Amino acid sequence: MRRTYVSRFGITAILALVIGLLLSAAPAQADTPLLAVSSDKATAPPGSSVTLTLALTNPHDTPVQFVYQSIQPTYGTTQNTGLKYAFSSCGGNVSACDTGATSGVVHHTVPVAAGATTTVTLTYEIAADSACGSGARIDFYTYIYDEYAAGTATDSGILDVPGNEVTCS
């Protein structure tokens, strides 16, 4: 049986559609973590300071327009009543900062362009009369919330923050 012009055109159109769909598939985004956190010290004696660095990378294809981030002590840290510390300052790309006694809140400067990174720092002081030695650890977690896509989409999550062991000097 002879193929007609219409059937040849139909097969060509379907083939072109399939190829077009395959080529137009969105490229996979790199697995960039939303937040990278580091501490300048793994151990610190009473009377010293520790700085946490919080680097937020926008993994979206639109700017992030709002970022709220809180830093809280872990349950284990709150249960060790001999630990004495207080957040004292923040810096970096921060538009607002609240350094409460044992926790902190930061608002990263926005907008954060697609793929860009913004960094803030939080410093806490370990009191000279703080508990130290075996089991004396100051650990935190962070809650982060951000809005992007003109406020129509959001991300949020809870992440661990590296703490430090309070060593006796």
N, C-alpha and C positions, 0 to 999 in steps of 0.2 A: 504494500500500500504506500502510495506517495504521500510525503508530508506536505502539508500546505504551508503557505507563507505565515498564516496566523499561528499554527502550532510551533513552527520554528521560532517565531517571535516570542511566543509564550515561554518556551524553554529558555531562551536567551534572557528574557526579563527575570525569570525566577532565579537563574544563575547569577545575574547581576545583583539582584536583591540580596541573596545570601552572601555574596562577597562584600557588598556594601555594609551589611550588618556586622560581619566579622571584622572589617577594618574600622568601623566606627565604635567598637567597644571601648569603653573608658579604660585607660591604662591603670594598672593596679597601683594604689598608693603604697609608699614605703611604710613599713611598720614603725613609724616614729612614735615613741611614747609621748603622751601629752605632757608629762612632767618628769624631769630628771632632778633628783635631789641629792645633795652631798653635804657633808659636814667637814669643816676644816680640821677637826681633831677626833680621833677615835677614843682617846683617853684625855682627861683633864683633871687637874687637882682643884680642890676648893680654892676660891679666890681668883680663878681664871675665867676667861670668856670663851665662848664657842660660837662660831658663825655658821649658820645654815644657808646654803645657796639653793634657790628654787628656780629652775629654768623651765619655762613653759614654752613649748613649741606648738604652733598652730598647724595641725595636720589636715585642715580643711582647705577647700578651694575658694573660700571666701574669708574676708577678715573676721577676726573675733572682735566683738564690740563691747563685751563686758566680761570681767573675770573677778570672782570672789574666791578667796582662799583663806582657810583658817588652819592654824597649827594648834593641836591639842596634845597634852601628855597622855601616854598610854595608861591603861588601868594599873599595870605593874608600877609605873612611876608614881601614880597617885597614892598607891598603897604604902610606899616607903616614906613614912612621915619625916624621916630624918633628912631627906633630900631637900635642899634649899637652893632655889634658883629663881631668876626672874628675867623675862625678856626686857632688853634695854633699848634696842634701836632696830631700825630697818633702813634699807637703802636700795639703790638700783632703780629699775623702771617701775616705780610705785607711785600711784596717784593718791592713795590714802593708806594709812597704817595705824593700827591700834596694838600697842604692845602691852597687854594686860600682864598681870603678875606671872602666871605660869602658862599663858597661851598668847597667841597673836593672830591678827587678821590683817590681810593685805589685799589691796585692789591694784592689780597690775595696770600700768599705763596702757590705754587702748587708743586706737585700734591696733591689733597685732595682725599684720599682713599674712596672707596665706603662705605657709612654709617658714615664716619668720619665728625667731625665738626672742622672748623677753625674760629678763632675769631680775629677781629680787633677792635680797639677803635679810636675814633676821639674826640678831645677835642676842644671846642670853648670857648672863653672869651667874656663875656658881658662887654662892655665898661662902665666905671664909669659914663659917662654922657648919657647913653642910656635912652630912654623913658621907663617908668614903670607904673604899675597900671592897671586899667581896660582896657582890650583889647590889652594889650602889650604881645603878644605871639610870640615866635620864634618856628616855625614848619618847618619840612623838609619832603621831599620824597626822595626815593632812586631808581635809575635805576641800575639793576644788569644784567650782561650778563656772561654766562659761557659756556665753550666748554668741551665735554666729548666724550667717545667712539672714542678715537684717533682722535678727531677733526671733526668727521663726524656728530655729533649731538650737538645742542645748546639749551639753555634755556635763556629766558630774561623776565624781568618784571619790573613794577613800583610798589613800595610799600610805604605805609606811614611810617614815622619815628616819634616816640613820641617826641614832643617838650617840651617846658616849658613856664610857665607864668613868665614874668619878674615883680617881685613884688617890690614895693618901701619899703625900710627898714626904 
